[in-house]
Amino acid sequence: MSEWVVAENYPKEELDKEGVTPEWLLGKWLDVAEDMALIPERNVRVEERGGVVFVEVSEELMNCMRGI
């Protein structure tokens, strides 16, 4: 498995104010992975660390997004 790359990160407090959940962010990125013909569950993860929500994607997915 390739390394994980941070695609987005937000303070949890900011997401709460906007009514956005970590699960919603995960769903958004799972759709992106699926659109790129990658296995979503193997290429996207969302974690909360120290009050910050991180969306991490595989290098493969990030490279696809960059057109590499």
C-alpha positions in Angstrom: 0.0 0.0 0.0 1.2 3.5 -0.8 1.7 6.3 1.6 -1.2 8.5 2.7 -1.4 12.1 1.7 -3.4 14.8 3.4 -6.0 16.1 0.9 -7.9 18.4 3.2 -8.0 19.2 6.9 -10.3 21.3 9.0 -10.7 22.3 12.6 -13.5 20.1 14.0 -15.1 23.3 15.5 -15.3 24.9 12.0 -17.0 21.8 10.5 -19.5 21.8 13.4 -20.4 25.4 12.7 -20.9 24.7 9.0 -22.9 21.5 9.8 -20.4 19.3 8.0 -19.6 15.9 9.5 -16.5 13.8 9.1 -18.8 11.2 7.6 -20.0 13.6 4.9 -16.3 14.4 4.0 -15.5 10.7 3.8 -18.5 10.1 1.5 -17.4 13.0 -0.8 -13.9 11.5 -1.1 -15.2 7.9 -1.5 -17.1 9.2 -4.5 -14.0 10.8 -5.9 -12.1 7.5 -5.6 -14.9 5.5 -7.2 -15.1 8.0 -10.1 -11.4 7.4 -10.7 -12.0 3.6 -10.8 -10.1 3.0 -7.5 -11.4 1.0 -4.6 -12.7 3.7 -2.3 -12.2 2.0 1.0 -8.5 1.4 0.2 -7.8 4.9 -1.0 -9.6 7.2 1.4 -9.7 7.7 5.2 -10.8 10.4 7.5 -9.3 10.8 11.0 -9.7 13.3 13.8 -6.5 14.2 15.7 -6.2 16.9 18.2 -9.5 18.6 17.2 -8.6 18.6 13.5 -10.3 16.4 10.9 -7.9 15.1 8.3 -9.0 13.6 4.9 -6.2 11.4 3.8 -6.0 9.7 0.4 -3.6 7.2 -1.2 -0.7 8.5 -3.3 -2.4 6.8 -6.2 -5.6 8.8 -5.8 -3.7 12.0 -5.3 -1.6 11.3 -8.5 -4.8 10.7 -10.4 -6.2 14.0 -9.2 -3.0 15.8 -10.3 -3.1 14.1 -13.7 0.2 12.2 -13.1 
